[in-house]
Amino acid sequence: MNTENTAAAIPAQHDNTLLVSVPRINIGVFCDNQQTGQIIQAASIDRRMSKAHTTIQLGGIVAAAQVYQSEPTPNVVIVESHGDRAQIMAELGHFAEVCQPTTKVIVIGHINDVILYRELIKNGVSEYLVAPVSALQIVETVANLFSDPKAVPLGRIVAFVGSKGGVGSSTIAHNVAWAISQRLNTETVITDLDLPFGTSALNFNQDGGGGIFEALAQPDRVDSTLVDRLMTKLGNKLSLLNGPSGIDREMSFDAHAIETVLNVVRHSAPMIAVDVPNVWAPWVKYTLLNADDVIITATPELPSLRNAKNLVDMLKAGRPHDRLPRLVLNQVGVPKRPEIPAADFGKAIGLEPSIIIPHDPQSFGLAQGNGQMLFEVAAKSKSAEVMMDLATMIAGTQQKAAKAAKFDLAGFMQKLPLMKKKS
């Protein structure tokens, strides 16, 4: 058989680039072996696949053709075959007789054959993957089927959370967001979810009244026009969406409200820095589990270590195919305070610190008192230097994702002639 290396023709992403969530669709999977079924089962519980309904069966393409003789095909069908080029094309020919025109078909094969790939695409198959596949590869492939190549790329949501109160998570979120917008020239929105006690307005010397409460109270009315009206411009490329910073009214909302608002906000800028308060509620857990990146700020002491470990363990279990959270160790070197060494802290929670910020009360106090960022009052300080490193890490991830989004192969393939299928 004439086979070629198809690395260029059959792309696979492994750098955790930004993905859209899969919509509420039905996916039918017909595997040739249990190993592939287990991998797709793992993919089906990924956060980006949470709205999709996936059923997995054995039997490959032949089983799919038999099942759908008596029932309509779902939105997506994934079939696996161990056959050669001729066998795969023959089996797909039978399947095409029962496959509805709107169904998207993904084929998993065990031969790396560029001629087969081209024949499949020519005949309307949405994608061909060479086994063994990974769970993330399945998620990416399905997500790409429903992404609009003409749409404005979604912004990356970066959630900042402290392991306990007073560790400086909000201050770091605001400074890093400022650095990304002003130093790295990237449109950024700070979304302060601490509605009654948020410090974002104070840190930027703004009035405390913010409009995000209005959006969260009526999420079904939220659109880009409303969000733009509620945001405060802080600079050329930095905006703030914050709460009322008061306790004169009860502020309770659910995960659906957070999901709706953040989905709208992420259409307004490439970078969304979400300041998550140090409370525990279903909407907080949802925000952390569904963010594109999570930054955990901790101080080198035992209660902070315990809480940081709980957060890391929860995120590892709930986001198995996502980038690990980043750990920021803050306020290191407080005089006369016993501290856990950074290496021991990282080892205990299974995550090395991305940056270590030294105890610097003078610089941070001056910045807070002036309603300015650390970069504006102590640009040459060690604290500013390491926070710039963190900003570069985060923005580098976004820039890498933006490059990958420039050419959407899946969207291009959908424009090719469709397989002849039964209406």
N, C-alpha and C positions, 0 to 999 in steps of 0.2 A: 504494500500500500504506500502511496506517495504521501508522506507526512512531513510537516514543517513545524518549526518553532512558531507558535502563535502568540507569543508574549505581547507583541504590538497589536495584534488583532483582537485578542480576548483579554481585556484589561481586568485587573483585580486590585482593589484599593486595600491597603493595609495600614494607612497612616491616620485612621480615625477622622477623616475629613467630615465636614458638616453634612448631615443628612436630614432630609425632611421626614416627618413622621408618615407612616403608611396610613392611608385613609381607611374608613370602615368598609372593608372588602372581604370577600370570601376567597380563600386559597385552598385548592385541592392539590395534595402532594401524593405522588405514586413512586415510591422508591424501589430500587432493585435489591437493597440490602438494609439491614437494621442499623448499621453504622451511620449511613446517610440520614436515615429517619431520626436517629438520636440528635444529629447535628441540626437538622431542621427544627426539631422540637425545641432545642436550645435557642434557635433563632426566633421562634414564635413567641417566646416570653421576653424578648428584648423590649425595652421601653418604647422604641420607635414602632414596634409591631403590636402594641397593646390594643389598638382598635380593630385589628384584623382578626378574622376567625379562620383558623387553620385546621384542616383535617389531614391526617397522614395515614397512608395505607401502603402495603407492599404490592408488588406485581408489575411495576414499571409502566411503560407506554401501553402494553397490551391490556392491563387491568384498567387503565384510564379509559380506553376505548370501550371496554365492556360496561363500565359503570355509567358512562354518560350516554349510552344508548337509550336509557330510560329516564334520564333526568338532565336538566340544563347544566351546561358547564359553568363554573364559577368565574369570578373576575380574573383570577390567575390560576393556571395549572402548571405545576412543576413536575416533570417526569424524568426518571433516570433510566439509562440503558447501558448495559455492558457490551452491546453489540458493536459491530463494525459499521462503516459508513453506509453500506447498502442496507443492512438490517434496520438501522435507525431511520433511514429515509422511508423504508417500506412500512415500518410500524407507525410512523407519523402520518403516512398517507392514509392508513385506516382510521387513525385518530381524527384526522381533518374532516372525515365524513360526518362526525358527530359533534365537532367543536363549533361553538357559536362564533360569529365574526368578531364580537367585542372581547372575547377572551384573549388574554395575553399568555403566551406559552414560553416557559423557560425549560430548556433541556440540559440535564446533567449527563455528560458522557465520560467515558474512560479512555478516550483516544484524543490526543492532541493533534488534530488534523485540520489544517487551515482550509482545505477544500470543503470538508464537511461543514465547517463554520460558515463559509460563504454560501453554501447551498441552503443551509438552514435559514440564514438571514434573508436570502433571496425569496424564500418561500414563506416568509412572514413570522418565523419564530423570533420572539423578542430578544432572547439572549441564549448563548450556549456557554456553559461552565464546564471546565475540565475537573473531574474528581481527582483527589479528595477536595471537597469544598469546606469552608469554615462557616461558622454561624454568622459572623459579621459579613462575610461575602454574600450570604443569602439575604441578609437584611438590606445591604447596599443595593443589591440587584433589584429586589422588589421595590425599594424606595425610589430608585432611579426610573422605574417604569411609570411612576406617577408624578415625577417632577417636571415642571414646565421650563424648558430651556430658555424661554423668552422672559421668564419672571425675574424680578430683581432678587439677587441672592439674599437668603435669610441672614439676619445678624446672629452672631454667636453669643449665647447667653452664658455668662460667667458668674456663678453664685459665690459670694464671699460669706463665710459663716465663722463665728468664733466658737471655740470649744467651751467657753464659759463667758460670762459677762466681764467686761473690762479688759479683754486681751488685745483690743485695738483693731478688731476686724473691720469696723466701719471706716476708721481712719485710713487703713491700708486700701480698702476698696476705693475710697474717694481719691487718694493720691495716685493709685495705679491707673484709675480711669482718666484722671487729669493728664498723666504722663502719656497714655496711649493716644489721647486726643491732641495734645499740644506738642509733644516731642516726636510722636510717631505718626502724626497727621492722619488719624483715623477717626471718623465720625463715631462718637460714643454717647450712650445714654446711661446715666446713673438712675437706677430704679430703687428707691428706698422703701422697703416693705415694713419697716418699723414705724407704723403709722402714728402711735401716740408719743413715742420717745426718740424718733429718728434724729440724727445729728447732721444730716447732709446739708440742710439749710444753714445751720450755724457754721459749719466748716467752710461754706462758700459765701458767708456773709449775706445770706438772703433772708427774706421774710419767711416765717415758719409755715404759713398757710400753703399747703400743696394740694393738688387735685386728684391724686391717685385714688383717694377714698371714693370719690364720685364714680370713677371707673369700676372699682371693685364692687361697689354697692349695686350697680346695674350692668353686669358684664355683657348682657345680651345687646346692649345699646352701644357697646364700644366699637369704634372704627378708627381708622388712621386720622381722620379729621378731628375727632374728639381728643385723641391722644396728643396730637400736635398742639391743640389749644391748651391742654393741661400742663404741658412741659414748659420749664423755664430755661431759657438760653443762658449758659454760663460762660460761653466763649465761642470762638469761631467754629469749633467742632465738638463742643460738649454741651449736653442738655441734662436737665434734672427732672425726674418725675418722682415726687415725694409726697408724704402724707401731711395731715394738718398739724402734727406735733402738738397735740393737746389731748386732754382726758375728759373733755366735756360731753363726749358721746361714746356709746359702745361701738367698738370696731371689731366685728367678727365676720369672717368670710370663709369660703370653702375653696378647695383645690380647683374646682371648675372656674371660679372667678379668676384665680391666678393664671391658669392655663390660657384663658381667653385674652386677658390683658397682655400677658407676655408674648403671645402669638402675634398680637397686633404691633406691639412695641418693636419686635425683632424685624419688622418690615421697614422700620424707620432709620436704622443705622447698622453698620457692620458689627458693632460691638455693644453689648448690653451688659453693664456691670450691675448685678443685683445684690443689694445690701440686705442680707437675711438676718433678722433679729435672733437673739439667743433665747428663743422659746421653742417648745416642742408642740407641734400641732400637725394634723394631717396635711394642711397646705404647705407647711414648712418642709415636711418629708417629701411631698410631691415636687416642690421647687428644686430641692437638692438632687433627687433622683432623675429629674428630667432636664437639668442644666447640661450644657455642652461641656463645661469645665467647672470644677468645684475647687475653691481655695479655702482651706481650713487654717485659721490662725489660732495658735496656742502659745501659752507661756510655759517656761520650763519648770513646772511644779506638778505635784501628783494629781490633784483634782483635774487639772487641764489635760494631763496625759490620759487619765481614765476616760474622760469625755471624748477626747480626740480619737482614741482607739475605738470607742463605740461608734463614732461617726464613720471612721474609715471602714470598719467591719460591715456596717450597714450599706455603705456605698459600694463596696466590693461585691457584696452579695446581690444587691439590687441593680448593679450596672456592670454585668460580667463582660460586656464587649466594649466598654468605654475606657477612655484614658483614666488612670488612677488619679484621685484627687491630689492637689499640690498642698504641701504642708509649709506654712510660714511659722517660724519660731520667733516670737517677738519678745521685746523687753528682756533681752538676755544681758546679764551682768549687773543686776540690781545690787548695790552695795549691801553687804551683810545678810543677804537673803540666800539660804541654801537652795541650790538649783540642780536639776537633773541635767547632766551633760547632753549636748545635742545628739551625739552618736548613740547614747543609751536611749534617749527619748525616741529617736527614729526607729531604733531596733525594736523597742517595746511595742510600737504600733504598726511596724512593718512598712514604714514609709520614711525615706530620708527627707530632711527638710530641703525645700527648693531654695529658700533663702533664710538667713538668720539676721534679724534686725537687732542691733545693740540698744541697750537702755540709753535713751537720749532725751530726758525730760525737758531740757532747755529748748532744743530745736522744735520738738513737737508742741510744747507749751506755747512757744512764740507763734507758731503757725496757727494753732487753735485760737489763741487770743486775738489774732489779727483777721481771722476768717480767711486764711490763705492756705495754700498747700505747702508741704515741706520743701518742695522743689523751688518755691518762690522765696523762702526765707533762709534756707540752708541747703542750697543746691549742691555744695561740695561736701556735705556730710556723708558719713558712711551709710546712714540710714537711707538717704536719698539715692545713693549709688546702688544699694541692693534692691530697693523697690523699683528702680529703673530696670534692673535685671529681670525682675518678675514681670514688669510691663512688656518687656521685649519677648519673654517666653510666651506670654499670652497672645500678644499681637502677632508673633511669628506663626502660631498655630492658625490664626485667622487668615493671615496672608497666604499661607500654604493652601488652605481650603479654597480661598478665592482663586488661586491659580488653577487648582484642579477643576473648578467649576467652569472655567472658560470654554471647555469643549465637552459637551454632554453626549457621549457616544450613544447612550440608551435612547435619548430623545431623537438623535439622528436616525437611528435604526428604525424607529417607529414610522418614519416617513417612507420607508421602502415598500414595495408592493406587498400586499397582504397575501397570506396563504389562502388558497381556495378552500373555503369552509362552507358548511351547510348553514343557511340562514335559519 
